[in-house]
Amino acid sequence: MPDFFNEFERFFEQHMMGEHRKRMKEVEKEVEKEEQQMEQQERKLQQNVKRLDEQDAEDPFGQ
């Protein structure tokens, strides 16, 4: 009987958990890429806000 459990555990690790871990790594890479894109967009927005604030400070009525 111990052989059966060892074989089952090996099968489960190879065919079930192996695929799961592989997919999780792929998902983690996708999430990391999206986070980097969002951080880049946030930096651009902050730069735009800063530029508009400076522009408003120089000419508050847009003339």
TORPA-4810 file (N, C-alpha, C, O; in nm, 3 decimals):
<nodes>
NODE_1_0.079_-0.121_0.000_0.000_0.000_0.000_0.084_0.127_0.000_0.046_0.223_-0.068_M
NODE_2_0.194_0.133_0.072_0.274_0.256_0.068_0.318_0.292_-0.073_0.332_0.409_-0.107_P
NODE_3_0.341_0.190_-0.157_0.379_0.218_-0.296_0.271_0.296_-0.368_0.301_0.390_-0.442_D
NODE_4_0.147_0.258_-0.347_0.036_0.327_-0.411_0.034_0.475_-0.373_0.018_0.561_-0.459_F
NODE_5_0.049_0.503_-0.246_0.045_0.641_-0.200_0.164_0.721_-0.252_0.150_0.838_-0.289_F
NODE_6_0.280_0.658_-0.256_0.397_0.727_-0.312_0.377_0.757_-0.460_0.409_0.866_-0.506_N
NODE_7_0.324_0.661_-0.533_0.298_0.681_-0.676_0.192_0.789_-0.697_0.204_0.874_-0.784_E
NODE_8_0.088_0.783_-0.615_-0.018_0.883_-0.626_0.036_1.022_-0.596_0.003_1.118_-0.666_F
NODE_9_0.118_1.034_-0.494_0.176_1.163_-0.458_0.264_1.215_-0.571_0.259_1.334_-0.604_E
NODE_10_0.344_1.130_-0.628_0.432_1.168_-0.740_0.348_1.212_-0.860_0.377_1.314_-0.923_R
NODE_11_0.244_1.134_-0.891_0.156_1.168_-1.002_0.091_1.305_-0.979_0.089_1.389_-1.068_F
NODE_12_0.039_1.325_-0.859_-0.027_1.451_-0.825_0.068_1.567_-0.839_0.033_1.670_-0.897_F
NODE_13_0.189_1.553_-0.788_0.289_1.660_-0.798_0.322_1.692_-0.943_0.328_1.808_-0.982_E
NODE_14_0.343_1.589_-1.023_0.384_1.611_-1.162_0.271_1.667_-1.247_0.292_1.762_-1.322_Q
NODE_15_0.153_1.609_-1.237_0.047_1.642_-1.331_-0.049_1.749_-1.282_-0.108_1.821_-1.363_H
NODE_16_-0.065_1.760_-1.154_-0.160_1.860_-1.103_-0.087_1.985_-1.055_-0.109_2.094_-1.106_M
NODE_17_-0.002_1.968_-0.959_0.066_2.083_-0.899_0.168_2.144_-0.994_0.186_2.266_-0.993_M
NODE_18_0.233_2.065_-1.073_0.330_2.118_-1.169_0.265_2.216_-1.265_0.318_2.325_-1.289_G
NODE_19_0.150_2.178_-1.320_0.077_2.266_-1.412_0.028_2.391_-1.339_0.031_2.501_-1.394_E
NODE_20_-0.018_2.371_-1.217_-0.066_2.485_-1.138_0.046_2.585_-1.113_0.028_2.705_-1.130_H
NODE_21_0.161_2.536_-1.072_0.275_2.625_-1.045_0.319_2.698_-1.171_0.351_2.816_-1.168_R
NODE_22_0.319_2.625_-1.282_0.357_2.686_-1.410_0.261_2.800_-1.445_0.305_2.908_-1.484_K
NODE_23_0.132_2.775_-1.432_0.033_2.877_-1.464_0.042_2.995_-1.368_0.027_3.110_-1.409_R
NODE_24_0.067_2.968_-1.240_0.080_3.076_-1.142_0.199_3.165_-1.175_0.190_3.287_-1.159_M
NODE_25_0.309_3.108_-1.220_0.424_3.189_-1.259_0.389_3.279_-1.376_0.428_3.396_-1.380_K
NODE_26_0.314_3.225_-1.473_0.273_3.304_-1.588_0.182_3.420_-1.543_0.198_3.533_-1.589_E
NODE_27_0.089_3.391_-1.455_-0.003_3.494_-1.407_0.074_3.601_-1.329_0.047_3.720_-1.344_V
NODE_28_0.170_3.558_-1.246_0.249_3.654_-1.170_0.327_3.746_-1.262_0.338_3.866_-1.235_E
NODE_29_0.381_3.693_-1.372_0.454_3.776_-1.468_0.359_3.877_-1.533_0.395_3.994_-1.550_K
NODE_30_0.238_3.833_-1.569_0.141_3.923_-1.630_0.101_4.034_-1.533_0.092_4.150_-1.572_E
NODE_31_0.079_3.999_-1.408_0.041_4.098_-1.308_0.154_4.197_-1.287_0.130_4.318_-1.276_V
NODE_32_0.277_4.148_-1.281_0.392_4.237_-1.263_0.404_4.335_-1.379_0.434_4.452_-1.360_E
NODE_33_0.382_4.285_-1.499_0.388_4.371_-1.618_0.280_4.479_-1.612_0.306_4.596_-1.642_K
NODE_34_0.159_4.440_-1.573_0.050_4.538_-1.562_0.078_4.639_-1.452_0.046_4.757_-1.467_E
NODE_35_0.136_4.595_-1.341_0.170_4.688_-1.233_0.272_4.790_-1.281_0.260_4.909_-1.249_E
NODE_36_0.370_4.746_-1.356_0.471_4.838_-1.408_0.407_4.940_-1.502_0.442_5.058_-1.498_Q
NODE_37_0.314_4.895_-1.586_0.246_4.986_-1.677_0.164_5.089_-1.599_0.163_5.208_-1.632_Q
NODE_38_0.096_5.043_-1.496_0.016_5.135_-1.414_0.104_5.235_-1.342_0.068_5.353_-1.333_M
NODE_39_0.219_5.192_-1.291_0.311_5.284_-1.225_0.362_5.388_-1.323_0.376_5.506_-1.289_E
NODE_40_0.391_5.345_-1.446_0.437_5.438_-1.548_0.328_5.540_-1.581_0.356_5.659_-1.595_Q
NODE_41_0.204_5.494_-1.592_0.093_5.585_-1.620_0.073_5.682_-1.504_0.045_5.800_-1.525_Q
NODE_42_0.089_5.633_-1.382_0.074_5.721_-1.265_0.181_5.829_-1.265_0.153_5.944_-1.234_E
NODE_43_0.305_5.792_-1.299_0.412_5.892_-1.305_0.380_5.998_-1.410_0.402_6.117_-1.387_R
NODE_44_0.329_5.956_-1.525_0.293_6.051_-1.630_0.183_6.146_-1.582_0.188_6.267_-1.606_K
NODE_45_0.085_6.089_-1.513_-0.024_6.174_-1.462_0.029_6.272_-1.358_-0.012_6.388_-1.359_L
NODE_46_0.117_6.229_-1.271_0.175_6.318_-1.171_0.255_6.429_-1.237_0.252_6.544_-1.192_Q
NODE_47_0.327_6.396_-1.344_0.401_6.498_-1.416_0.306_6.600_-1.478_0.332_6.720_-1.476_Q
NODE_48_0.195_6.551_-1.534_0.096_6.641_-1.594_0.034_6.732_-1.488_0.016_6.852_-1.512_N
NODE_49_0.003_6.678_-1.372_-0.054_6.758_-1.264_0.046_6.865_-1.221_0.010_6.981_-1.201_V
NODE_50_0.171_6.826_-1.208_0.275_6.921_-1.168_0.289_7.032_-1.272_0.299_7.150_-1.237_K
NODE_51_0.288_6.993_-1.398_0.300_7.091_-1.506_0.181_7.187_-1.504_0.198_7.308_-1.520_R
NODE_52_0.061_7.133_-1.485_-0.058_7.219_-1.480_-0.057_7.310_-1.358_-0.097_7.426_-1.367_L
NODE_53_-0.010_7.259_-1.245_0.001_7.343_-1.125_0.099_7.457_-1.148_0.073_7.571_-1.110_D
NODE_54_0.211_7.426_-1.211_0.310_7.531_-1.240_0.252_7.632_-1.338_0.271_7.753_-1.322_E
NODE_55_0.180_7.582_-1.438_0.119_7.671_-1.536_0.014_7.761_-1.469_0.004_7.880_-1.500_Q
NODE_56_-0.062_7.704_-1.378_-0.164_7.780_-1.307_-0.100_7.885_-1.214_-0.153_7.995_-1.198_D
NODE_57_0.013_7.849_-1.156_0.082_7.943_-1.067_0.136_8.063_-1.146_0.136_8.176_-1.097_A
NODE_58_0.180_8.037_-1.268_0.234_8.145_-1.351_0.122_8.235_-1.405_0.136_8.357_-1.411_E
NODE_59_0.013_8.172_-1.445_-0.098_8.248_-1.506_-0.230_8.189_-1.458_-0.288_8.106_-1.528_D
NODE_60_-0.277_8.228_-1.343_-0.395_8.164_-1.282_-0.524_8.177_-1.364_-0.615_8.095_-1.347_P
NODE_61_-0.533_8.277_-1.450_-0.656_8.296_-1.527_-0.642_8.254_-1.672_-0.732_8.278_-1.752_F
NODE_62_-0.530_8.191_-1.706_-0.511_8.138_-1.841_-0.507_8.242_-1.950_-0.558_8.221_-2.060_G
NODE_63_-0.445_8.356_-1.920_-0.440_8.461_-2.022_-0.301_8.473_-2.078_-0.277_8.557_-2.166_Q
</nodes>
